[in-house]
Amino acid sequence: MKTSSRLGERKIIKILQSHLDAMPKMPVPFGDDVSAYDLGNGKLAVLKTDMLVGLTDVPLGMSLWHAARKAVVMNISDFAAKGVKPLALLVSLGLPASISREEVEEIGRGLNAGAREYGAYVIGGDTGESTDLIISISLFGLAKKKNLVLRSGARPDDIVAITGSFGKTAAGLKILLGKAKSTETLRRPLIESVLMPHARLEDGLALSLSQATSASIDSSDGLAWSLHEIARTSKVGFLIDKLPVAEEAIRFATLNGLDASDLALYGGEEYEIVVTVKSKFWEKAEKAVEDAGGKLIRIGKVTEERQVLLKTKGKTRAIEPRGYEHFKTSEQ
């Protein structure tokens, strides 16, 4: 009998979905970053739920304030990838019996900080006793159906782009877990990337309104996995010729004898947006993000051949379809 550790999160989701009746005319299919309900007149109610669990998602050195805020950011990042403004959220808390009043207050402050940072409000929820900390967020927003960017629209010759560099969170997590050495100059920004993630909401809203993008995904499960997800749902491939490795990650990798490319591809939890842009609208998309205060970085192109490839120093190799996955412990 296969247990959850053998099945993995993604297989478990597929098993559950196989027993569910699909709602007729679902505007967003199972497996995308968000779910939605068609309100008519071209409007959608957009929904998202994601859960933070103490044992797997809160490393040593992360306060309860940081953890509660991160739980909110995790959800808002998925809205950012779809170009949806969050309005309100519900919070379900599983709290150990030993938790103190001060710790509960810290969680409350973190939840409010995360919500207000992106213009949303916590409007209710539920609490219960559990053996581990659980912070489950349900997010709500509204969107125009024509502006929602799914994972499945990438086409050959589209440009692949991202909203920021990769690799810092993988390095920061190794430092927090005591599995790597670091200079003080590197330590602060790398750990900060883990403790204080930021969703690219303004960038995502700008890209959605530009209508220049053909597919989009939140990168929190890792750049490699995000590319493979768009490739799978869009039935295309990618050739990545400019891997967006953060300078701090490169220096950290050199210091620890690691491969900086692996940190960028397979680390996860960057909360950037990975998009494909129609080539004729590249300048429009680039300007939209710049006007929103961000930067859109070209990293490759969409190909007809259904392979996800990395080209560096004149050599081409396959990017493996792996990244963070709950229930499994060997994905990194």
CORZIVEN-V216950 format. One record per backbone hydrogen bond with DSSP energy under -1.0 kcal/mol. CO is the residue of the C=O (numbers start at 1). NH is the residue of the N-H. If there is no record, write none. Layout:
# CORZIVEN-V216950
CO;NH + CO;NH
This chain:
# CORZIVEN-V216950
3;6 + 3;7 + 4;8 + 8;12 + 9;13 + 10;14 + 11;15 + 12;16 + 13;17 + 14;18 + 16;19 + 17;20 + 29;32 + 35;47 + 37;45 + 40;43 + 42;145 + 43;39 + 44;143 + 45;37 + 46;141 + 47;35 + 48;139 + 50;137 + 52;135 + 53;57 + 54;58 + 59;62 + 63;67 + 64;68 + 65;69 + 66;70 + 67;71 + 68;72 + 69;73 + 70;74 + 72;76 + 73;77 + 75;79 + 76;80 + 77;81 + 79;84 + 82;149 + 87;121 + 88;140 + 89;123 + 90;138 + 91;126 + 92;136 + 93;128 + 94;134 + 95;130 + 96;99 + 100;104 + 101;105 + 102;106 + 103;107 + 104;108 + 105;109 + 106;110 + 107;111 + 108;112 + 109;113 + 110;114 + 111;115 + 112;116 + 113;117 + 115;118 + 115;120 + 116;119 + 121;89 + 124;91 + 126;93 + 128;95 + 133;54 + 134;94 + 135;52 + 136;92 + 137;50 + 138;90 + 139;48 + 140;87 + 140;88 + 141;46 + 143;44 + 144;147 + 150;216 + 155;158 + 158;302 + 159;277 + 160;299 + 160;300 + 161;275 + 162;297 + 166;246 + 167;171 + 168;172 + 169;173 + 170;174 + 171;175 + 172;176 + 173;177 + 174;179 + 175;178 + 183;187 + 184;188 + 186;190 + 187;191 + 188;192 + 189;193 + 191;195 + 192;196 + 199;201 + 200;204 + 201;205 + 202;206 + 203;207 + 204;208 + 205;209 + 206;210 + 212;278 + 215;276 + 217;274 + 219;222 + 220;269 + 221;324 + 222;226 + 223;227 + 224;228 + 225;229 + 226;230 + 227;231 + 228;232 + 229;233 + 230;234 + 231;236 + 237;303 + 238;309 + 239;301 + 240;311 + 243;245 + 244;166 + 246;250 + 247;251 + 248;252 + 249;253 + 250;254 + 251;255 + 252;256 + 253;258 + 259;263 + 260;264 + 261;265 + 262;266 + 265;224 + 272;219 + 273;163 + 274;217 + 275;161 + 276;214 + 276;215 + 277;159 + 278;281 + 279;282 + 281;285 + 282;286 + 283;287 + 284;288 + 285;289 + 286;290 + 287;291 + 289;294 + 290;293 + 297;162 + 299;241 + 299;242 + 300;160 + 301;239 + 302;157 + 303;237 + 305;307 + 307;238 + 308;319 + 309;240 + 310;317 + 312;315 + 315;312 + 317;310 + 320;322 + 325;328 + 326;9
